[in-house]
Amino acid sequence: MNANCEIINLFIYDSGARFSGEQLKGLLKNQEEFSKYEYVHPSPEEIAIFSIPSIFNLHDIYYGAGAEQLKFKVQVAIYDTGVFSIRFRYQFNGELSVLQKVTFSNDIKEFLNSAAAKERSKIERALSKIAKIHASDQSEAYRFYFINADRRKLSIKETKLIAGLLIDEQSSDMLSDQYVNEVTKRNLVYNDDDILYVGWESAVMVDPTGAYEQELIITEIANAQLLEMRIYDANMTKIISAAEKTIPGVLVLQKRGTLKKLNVQLGNFYGKTLDMLNIMNDTIVGFGEWYLSRLYGLYDEAFKLSYWRVSLESKLEIINNRRTFIADVLRSQWDEILEWIVILLIIVEVVIEVFFLAGIKLA
C-alpha cells in the first residue's frame, strides 16, 4: 500500500520548573497558533478544553545525501508543568515498509539521539532565562506514526508491520496471527475507516482525514506524566530512605534543629508531589467524557499510569506519617523544655525566697 505517512520521534525531558504560557510566549521562534490544534472530529458530546503546550517550529535537519536524504522537521512542545518534548517529524509518500526501514536503522537512531541532545541543551539554556531549572537525568522516548489510509484496506502483512512497530520488532512478518491480535487489541476506532493503536514503544494511527495533532498531544501528555511520576517516585524513595536513616540518630542526640529542617524538607516535597498529581488530575478531567478521555485511557493502560499514581499516593502517606511523627517529637521536646523552664523558675524563686528570709534574720 502507498500512503502519505509521518514518523514522529519524541524525546521527552523534565526541566524541573513551572512555566506560564505568557512566559513561554516568544521564547523561541516560529511559535504555532493554537487554532491549528482545535478539535476537528465531530462528537456527540462537547469536548472539554485542556491545556495546549507552547509549540515552536525550530528548523529542519537532514540525514544522508542525494536521493536518499531524509528531512526531519524539528519542533519543541513545552508544557507548563516543565516537561518539554522535542519532535523529529519525517513525512513521506510511499510503501509502509519505509516506516520499518527508517525506524530500525541504527544510523538514523544515532543521528536522532545526537540531534536530541543538542536541541535539549539549547532549549534548557533558553528556559533557564525565565526560571531556575533542575533538569532530570531521566527521560522518555516514544514514536507516533501516522498513515493516511482507510484501515479496512490494510493487508495482513501491513497489520503485522504495524504490530512490529508497536513492540519494536523488526521481523514483524514472523509474528503469529494470534500474537498480532494481542499486540493490536489496545486500539480506539472513531469512524469505520480509522483506528489508533497504542503500545509501549509507539502508537500508530490510520486515518484517511489526515488530522492527528490532538492525538499526538495526548500521546505527549501521557508520556510526560509517566516521566514526571517516575522522577517523583524515585525522589520520594530517596527522601524516605534518608529520613529513615536520619531520624533515629537525631532522636538520640536530641538535635532539634536537624529535625525541624528534615520536617520542612519533607513538607516541601509533599506539597510539590501533591501539586503535580492535582495538575495531572485536572488535565485528565479536561479531556472530557468521550474520545480524548478514552484515548488517554489506552495510554493509562499501556504505561501503567494508574499504578504509578497509587505508588506515589502510598509514598505520600508514608511522608505524611513521618511528618506527623517528627511534629509529635518536636512538640514533646518543646513540652520537656517548658517543664525544665518551669522547674528552673521554681528553683530560682525558692533561692530568692531563701536569700530574702536569710536577709531578714541577719537584720
Secondary structure as UniProt FT lines:
FT   STRAND          2..14
FT   HELIX           21..24
FT   TURN            25..26
FT   HELIX           34..37
FT   STRAND          54..63
FT   HELIX           66..68
FT   STRAND          70..78
FT   TURN            80..81
FT   STRAND          83..95
FT   HELIX           97..103
FT   HELIX           106..127
FT   TURN            128..130
FT   STRAND          139..148
FT   HELIX           151..153
FT   HELIX           156..167
FT   HELIX           172..174
FT   HELIX           177..183
FT   STRAND          187..188
FT   TURN            192..193
FT   STRAND          195..198
FT   STRAND          202..206
FT   TURN            208..209
FT   HELIX           213..253
FT   HELIX           256..286
FT   HELIX           291..303
FT   HELIX           305..362
//
